């Protein structure tokens, strides 16, 4: 439990400890619905058992047993996430890697979280990013969220996985395809060496390492059936290559 004395908000969640692990995975869906909880719960086995992560799940302010109210812009939720990560890193100790996983509305604050200082390796996983309703969810601060995500993709230390389904209820596949093409262009535009020359494949921080995009056929916003299996496999493969 974390109490933010400045705003008297208590964020609640659960921490699954993995003995002798130096890796932390934090996840949020920004809601407390059954479908969202079931999806994130299904990822615990991959994170904790297969990859040895401590897994921290929490409800955003105003959801579940977390106090406070959901904000109009999402900016307070971004600060909550930063506090949750810092609290967890300090509590666990000797953390070498942090993976931030955001599903649906929860991927908005995750996309705004910066890469942690070295030597901690930071990865961001955005599941069903709410591209279509983003303006309404952020009080039309779309540009702020997009600029922060672009900044993240320009960071050579970043490792970002974007997963979306071609049958998402809230964002059309054409919109997702165009958006992810733009993300790739942003990441690729910063692939230069310190001397200004273009980097070559295989060098650290390049597109294949900094940004991975996976479109899953048949995937809806709620990830059932074969699409759910493919999502879990995609996350597993991403973590295996880290």
C-alpha positions as a LaTeX table, in Angstrom:
\begin{tabular}{lrrr}
\hline
Residue & $x$ (\AA) & $y$ (\AA) & $z$ (\AA) \\
\hline
Unk1 & 0.00 & 0.00 & 0.00 \\
Unk2 & 1.24 & 3.46 & $-0.87$ \\
Unk3 & $-0.13$ & 6.65 & 0.66 \\
Unk4 & 0.58 & 9.88 & $-1.19$ \\
Unk5 & 0.64 & 12.45 & 1.57 \\
Unk6 & 0.36 & 15.37 & $-0.82$ \\
Unk7 & $-2.99$ & 14.25 & $-2.18$ \\
Unk8 & $-4.13$ & 11.72 & 0.46 \\
Unk9 & $-4.50$ & 9.02 & $-2.18$ \\
Unk10 & $-3.87$ & 5.40 & $-1.27$ \\
Unk11 & $-2.98$ & 3.06 & $-4.13$ \\
Unk12 & $-3.52$ & $-0.60$ & $-3.31$ \\
Unk13 & $-2.30$ & $-3.72$ & $-5.04$ \\
Unk14 & $-0.62$ & $-7.07$ & $-4.59$ \\
Unk15 & 3.04 & $-8.06$ & $-4.83$ \\
Unk16 & 3.97 & $-11.62$ & $-5.78$ \\
Unk17 & 7.49 & $-12.24$ & $-4.58$ \\
Unk18 & 9.81 & $-14.56$ & $-6.50$ \\
Unk19 & 12.72 & $-15.73$ & $-4.31$ \\
Unk20 & 16.20 & $-14.54$ & $-5.31$ \\
Unk21 & 14.82 & $-12.48$ & $-8.19$ \\
Unk22 & 16.20 & $-9.07$ & $-9.15$ \\
Unk23 & 13.44 & $-8.37$ & $-11.71$ \\
Unk24 & 10.22 & $-6.43$ & $-11.17$ \\
Unk25 & 7.11 & $-6.34$ & $-13.35$ \\
Unk26 & 4.42 & $-3.76$ & $-12.60$ \\
Unk27 & 1.03 & $-3.86$ & $-14.29$ \\
Unk28 & $-2.09$ & $-1.73$ & $-14.35$ \\
Unk29 & $-5.30$ & $-1.75$ & $-16.34$ \\
Unk30 & $-6.67$ & 1.49 & $-14.91$ \\
Unk31 & $-9.97$ & $-0.26$ & $-14.13$ \\
Unk32 & $-11.39$ & $-2.98$ & $-11.95$ \\
Unk33 & $-13.51$ & $-4.91$ & $-14.45$ \\
Unk34 & $-13.51$ & $-8.70$ & $-14.56$ \\
Unk35 & $-12.25$ & $-8.91$ & $-18.16$ \\
Unk36 & $-9.28$ & $-6.62$ & $-17.44$ \\
Unk37 & $-8.35$ & $-8.41$ & $-14.22$ \\
Unk38 & $-8.55$ & $-11.82$ & $-15.88$ \\
Unk39 & $-6.18$ & $-10.78$ & $-18.65$ \\
Unk40 & $-3.52$ & $-9.44$ & $-16.29$ \\
Unk41 & $-3.90$ & $-12.41$ & $-13.96$ \\
Unk42 & $-3.22$ & $-14.71$ & $-16.91$ \\
Unk43 & 0.16 & $-13.02$ & $-17.43$ \\
Unk44 & 1.38 & $-13.68$ & $-13.88$ \\
Unk45 & 2.52 & $-17.23$ & $-14.68$ \\
Unk46 & 4.62 & $-16.04$ & $-17.61$ \\
Unk47 & 6.17 & $-13.23$ & $-15.57$ \\
Unk48 & 6.70 & $-14.94$ & $-12.23$ \\
Unk49 & 7.21 & $-18.62$ & $-13.02$ \\
Unk50 & 8.78 & $-18.57$ & $-16.47$ \\
Unk51 & 10.85 & $-15.40$ & $-16.17$ \\
Unk52 & 11.40 & $-15.02$ & $-12.45$ \\
Unk53 & 9.86 & $-11.58$ & $-11.90$ \\
Unk54 & 8.40 & $-10.13$ & $-8.75$ \\
Unk55 & 4.94 & $-9.14$ & $-10.01$ \\
Unk56 & 3.20 & $-6.05$ & $-8.67$ \\
Unk57 & $-0.42$ & $-5.43$ & $-9.68$ \\
Unk58 & $-2.31$ & $-2.39$ & $-8.52$ \\
Unk59 & $-5.54$ & $-0.53$ & $-9.15$ \\
Unk60 & $-5.37$ & 3.07 & $-10.29$ \\
Unk61 & $-6.90$ & 5.77 & $-8.09$ \\
Unk62 & $-10.65$ & 5.42 & $-7.87$ \\
Unk63 & $-10.61$ & 1.73 & $-8.91$ \\
Unk64 & $-10.82$ & $-1.34$ & $-6.71$ \\
Unk65 & $-9.68$ & $-0.54$ & $-3.17$ \\
Unk66 & $-7.53$ & 2.43 & $-4.23$ \\
Unk67 & $-8.88$ & 5.70 & $-2.92$ \\
Unk68 & $-9.26$ & 9.01 & $-4.69$ \\
Unk69 & $-11.04$ & 9.67 & $-7.96$ \\
Unk70 & $-10.13$ & 9.02 & $-11.54$ \\
Unk71 & $-8.71$ & 12.19 & $-13.05$ \\
Unk72 & $-9.85$ & 13.74 & $-16.32$ \\
Unk73 & $-6.36$ & 14.05 & $-17.82$ \\
Unk74 & $-4.62$ & 10.93 & $-16.48$ \\
Unk75 & $-1.66$ & 13.02 & $-15.29$ \\
Unk76 & $-2.12$ & 12.17 & $-11.58$ \\
Unk77 & $-2.20$ & 8.47 & $-12.54$ \\
Unk78 & 1.18 & 8.95 & $-14.25$ \\
Unk79 & 2.63 & 10.26 & $-10.99$ \\
Unk80 & 1.01 & 7.39 & $-9.08$ \\
Unk81 & 2.77 & 4.90 & $-11.33$ \\
Unk82 & 6.12 & 6.59 & $-10.74$ \\
Unk83 & 5.54 & 6.38 & $-6.98$ \\
Unk84 & 4.53 & 2.72 & $-7.21$ \\
Unk85 & 7.67 & 1.85 & $-9.17$ \\
Unk86 & 9.99 & 3.74 & $-6.81$ \\
Unk87 & 8.33 & 2.20 & $-3.75$ \\
Unk88 & 8.66 & $-1.30$ & $-5.20$ \\
Unk89 & 12.27 & $-0.89$ & $-6.33$ \\
Unk90 & 13.27 & 0.34 & $-2.89$ \\
Unk91 & 11.31 & $-2.35$ & $-1.08$ \\
Unk92 & 12.68 & $-5.26$ & $-3.15$ \\
Unk93 & 16.24 & $-3.93$ & $-3.36$ \\
Unk94 & 18.98 & $-4.71$ & $-5.88$ \\
Unk95 & 16.54 & $-4.55$ & $-8.80$ \\
Unk96 & 18.25 & $-5.02$ & $-12.16$ \\
Unk97 & 15.24 & $-4.94$ & $-14.46$ \\
Unk98 & 11.75 & $-3.42$ & $-14.47$ \\
Unk99 & 8.99 & $-4.26$ & $-16.95$ \\
Unk100 & 5.99 & $-1.92$ & $-16.99$ \\
Unk101 & 2.84 & $-3.45$ & $-18.43$ \\
Unk102 & $-0.22$ & $-1.37$ & $-19.19$ \\
Unk103 & $-3.46$ & $-2.74$ & $-20.58$ \\
Unk104 & $-6.06$ & $-0.54$ & $-22.28$ \\
Unk105 & $-6.39$ & 2.69 & $-20.26$ \\
Unk106 & $-3.51$ & 1.50 & $-18.07$ \\
Unk107 & $-1.12$ & 1.70 & $-21.00$ \\
Unk108 & $-1.46$ & 5.51 & $-21.03$ \\
Unk109 & 0.50 & 6.11 & $-17.79$ \\
Unk110 & 2.94 & 3.35 & $-18.72$ \\
Unk111 & 3.71 & 5.11 & $-22.00$ \\
Unk112 & 4.47 & 8.28 & $-20.03$ \\
Unk113 & 6.91 & 6.62 & $-17.63$ \\
Unk114 & 10.56 & 7.37 & $-18.46$ \\
Unk115 & 13.36 & 4.83 & $-18.65$ \\
Unk116 & 14.85 & 4.30 & $-15.19$ \\
Unk117 & 18.47 & 5.28 & $-14.50$ \\
Unk118 & 21.12 & 2.68 & $-15.22$ \\
Unk119 & 22.00 & 0.01 & $-14.29$ \\
Unk120 & 18.27 & $-0.87$ & $-14.18$ \\
Unk121 & 16.99 & $-2.10$ & $-17.54$ \\
Unk122 & 13.49 & $-0.79$ & $-18.32$ \\
Unk123 & 10.93 & $-2.30$ & $-20.70$ \\
Unk124 & 7.45 & $-1.00$ & $-21.54$ \\
Unk125 & 4.60 & $-3.25$ & $-22.73$ \\
Unk126 & 1.51 & $-1.55$ & $-24.17$ \\
Unk127 & $-1.47$ & $-3.90$ & $-24.59$ \\
Unk128 & $-4.51$ & $-2.63$ & $-26.50$ \\
Unk129 & $-3.38$ & 0.98 & $-26.26$ \\
Unk130 & $-6.62$ & 3.05 & $-26.38$ \\
Unk131 & $-5.71$ & 5.00 & $-29.48$ \\
Unk132 & $-9.31$ & 5.58 & $-30.58$ \\
Unk133 & $-10.71$ & 7.01 & $-27.33$ \\
Unk134 & $-7.40$ & 8.53 & $-26.16$ \\
Unk135 & $-8.63$ & 12.11 & $-26.56$ \\
Unk136 & $-11.68$ & 11.52 & $-24.37$ \\
Unk137 & $-9.66$ & 9.60 & $-21.76$ \\
Unk138 & $-7.09$ & 12.40 & $-21.41$ \\
Unk139 & $-9.28$ & 15.50 & $-21.72$ \\
Unk140 & $-7.88$ & 15.94 & $-25.25$ \\
Unk141 & $-4.24$ & 15.97 & $-24.11$ \\
Unk142 & $-3.48$ & 13.64 & $-27.00$ \\
Unk143 & $-0.39$ & 15.54 & $-28.10$ \\
Unk144 & 1.16 & 15.41 & $-24.64$ \\
Unk145 & 0.80 & 11.64 & $-24.48$ \\
Unk146 & 2.05 & 11.12 & $-28.03$ \\
Unk147 & 5.06 & 13.39 & $-27.51$ \\
Unk148 & 6.05 & 11.50 & $-24.36$ \\
Unk149 & 5.79 & 8.18 & $-26.17$ \\
Unk150 & 7.88 & 9.57 & $-29.02$ \\
Unk151 & 10.50 & 10.71 & $-26.50$ \\
Unk152 & 10.55 & 7.22 & $-25.04$ \\
Unk153 & 11.12 & 5.66 & $-28.46$ \\
Unk154 & 14.01 & 8.03 & $-29.13$ \\
Unk155 & 15.78 & 6.86 & $-25.96$ \\
Unk156 & 18.43 & 4.30 & $-26.97$ \\
Unk157 & 17.90 & 2.50 & $-23.65$ \\
Unk158 & 14.19 & 1.90 & $-24.33$ \\
Unk159 & 12.63 & $-1.51$ & $-24.96$ \\
Unk160 & 8.98 & $-1.15$ & $-25.99$ \\
Unk161 & 6.49 & $-3.84$ & $-27.01$ \\
Unk162 & 3.17 & $-2.78$ & $-28.56$ \\
Unk163 & 0.48 & $-5.45$ & $-28.95$ \\
Unk164 & $-2.90$ & $-4.88$ & $-30.57$ \\
Unk165 & $-5.60$ & $-6.98$ & $-32.15$ \\
Unk166 & $-7.02$ & $-6.52$ & $-35.63$ \\
Unk167 & $-10.54$ & $-6.83$ & $-34.21$ \\
Unk168 & $-10.26$ & $-4.32$ & $-31.36$ \\
Unk169 & $-13.63$ & $-2.83$ & $-30.43$ \\
Unk170 & $-12.39$ & 0.68 & $-29.69$ \\
Unk171 & $-9.68$ & 1.29 & $-32.30$ \\
Unk172 & $-9.87$ & 0.21 & $-35.94$ \\
Unk173 & $-7.03$ & $-1.86$ & $-37.33$ \\
Unk174 & $-6.27$ & 0.75 & $-40.00$ \\
Unk175 & $-5.75$ & 3.37 & $-37.30$ \\
Unk176 & $-3.53$ & 1.01 & $-35.34$ \\
Unk177 & $-1.49$ & 0.15 & $-38.44$ \\
Unk178 & $-0.90$ & 3.79 & $-39.32$ \\
Unk179 & $-0.04$ & 4.68 & $-35.74$ \\
Unk180 & 2.46 & 1.86 & $-35.31$ \\
Unk181 & 4.06 & 2.70 & $-38.66$ \\
Unk182 & 4.56 & 6.20 & $-37.30$ \\
Unk183 & 6.06 & 4.81 & $-34.07$ \\
Unk184 & 8.53 & 2.78 & $-36.11$ \\
Unk185 & 9.50 & 5.86 & $-38.07$ \\
Unk186 & 10.11 & 7.80 & $-34.84$ \\
Unk187 & 12.29 & 5.04 & $-33.41$ \\
Unk188 & 14.18 & 4.64 & $-36.68$ \\
Unk189 & 14.77 & 8.38 & $-37.05$ \\
Unk190 & 16.97 & 8.38 & $-33.95$ \\
Unk191 & 19.12 & 5.45 & $-35.05$ \\
Unk192 & 22.36 & 7.35 & $-35.49$ \\
Unk193 & 25.76 & 7.05 & $-33.91$ \\
Unk194 & 27.27 & 9.79 & $-31.77$ \\
Unk195 & 29.22 & 11.05 & $-34.79$ \\
Unk196 & 25.98 & 11.55 & $-36.73$ \\
Unk197 & 26.41 & 8.64 & $-39.13$ \\
Unk198 & 23.65 & 6.08 & $-39.61$ \\
Unk199 & 23.82 & 3.02 & $-37.40$ \\
Unk200 & 23.92 & $-0.47$ & $-38.87$ \\
Unk201 & 21.82 & $-3.54$ & $-38.00$ \\
Unk202 & 22.99 & $-5.33$ & $-34.89$ \\
Unk203 & 24.06 & $-2.24$ & $-32.97$ \\
Unk204 & 22.50 & $-1.73$ & $-29.53$ \\
Unk205 & 19.35 & 0.38 & $-29.32$ \\
Unk206 & 18.19 & $-0.12$ & $-32.90$ \\
Unk207 & 14.57 & $-0.51$ & $-34.00$ \\
Unk208 & 14.32 & $-4.27$ & $-33.49$ \\
Unk209 & 15.53 & $-3.90$ & $-29.91$ \\
Unk210 & 13.93 & $-0.56$ & $-29.04$ \\
Unk211 & 10.46 & $-1.18$ & $-30.52$ \\
Unk212 & 8.60 & $-4.39$ & $-31.23$ \\
Unk213 & 5.10 & $-4.21$ & $-32.73$ \\
Unk214 & 2.80 & $-7.22$ & $-32.88$ \\
Unk215 & $-0.60$ & $-7.25$ & $-34.54$ \\
Unk216 & $-2.53$ & $-10.36$ & $-33.53$ \\
Unk217 & $-5.15$ & $-11.73$ & $-35.87$ \\
Unk218 & $-8.56$ & $-12.15$ & $-34.26$ \\
Unk219 & $-7.55$ & $-10.18$ & $-31.20$ \\
Unk220 & $-10.33$ & $-8.12$ & $-29.65$ \\
Unk221 & $-9.90$ & $-5.58$ & $-26.88$ \\
Unk222 & $-10.57$ & $-8.31$ & $-24.31$ \\
Unk223 & $-8.27$ & $-11.08$ & $-25.62$ \\
Unk224 & $-10.05$ & $-14.42$ & $-25.60$ \\
Unk225 & $-9.41$ & $-17.77$ & $-27.29$ \\
Unk226 & $-6.47$ & $-18.22$ & $-29.65$ \\
Unk227 & $-5.71$ & $-14.51$ & $-29.65$ \\
Unk228 & $-5.06$ & $-14.63$ & $-25.91$ \\
Unk229 & $-2.66$ & $-17.52$ & $-26.39$ \\
Unk230 & $-0.81$ & $-15.58$ & $-29.08$ \\
Unk231 & $-0.61$ & $-12.53$ & $-26.80$ \\
Unk232 & 0.98 & $-14.56$ & $-23.99$ \\
Unk233 & 3.44 & $-16.13$ & $-26.43$ \\
Unk234 & 4.38 & $-12.70$ & $-27.79$ \\
Unk235 & 5.11 & $-11.40$ & $-24.29$ \\
Unk236 & 7.11 & $-14.53$ & $-23.51$ \\
Unk237 & 9.22 & $-14.15$ & $-26.66$ \\
Unk238 & 9.82 & $-10.46$ & $-25.93$ \\
Unk239 & 11.08 & $-11.26$ & $-22.43$ \\
Unk240 & 13.19 & $-14.16$ & $-23.67$ \\
Unk241 & 15.14 & $-11.81$ & $-25.98$ \\
Unk242 & 15.80 & $-9.16$ & $-23.37$ \\
\hline
\end{tabular}
